[in-house]
Amino acid sequence: MVYSGDIKWLPIGNQTDVFAGAKIGPVHGDILLAQLRPGQELDIVMHCIKGIGKDHAKFSPVATASYRLLPEITILQTIEGEQAESLKRCFSPGVIEIQNVNGRKVAKVVNSRLDTCSREVLRHDDLKNLVKLGRVRDHFIFLVESTRVHLS
């Protein structure tokens, strides 16, 4: 087994002086690079080039950032039985749960944050007037993508 931790940096020329205090090598040493059979070996020369965004866009650490308002789902009257099951299927998993109330299956909003705002419930004539959909105007959910690079 050849792992990323097996890669060793051999300085060339004045690199020993330039990178004297730097720890140069893979970030994660446990990444499997190759499985060799008995008698096989690798002879590899690797070149690493540090780039900046000015050189090429692929070197820019750009992340996507977005936000949305917290969905607000209000059940206007008790929804139970098969109608409750139908309501649950209209939303993303985890938004509506069916609870047992005095032996009856009743729909309840448990986590509106998981809602994707598909508005599927409005397509059902028997459900659309039983639920009010909205958004909390002062509650923002932010999503920021990471720019951390992982070797794989």
Order of alpha helices (4+ residues) and beta strands (2+ residues): beta-alpha-beta-beta-alpha-beta-beta-beta
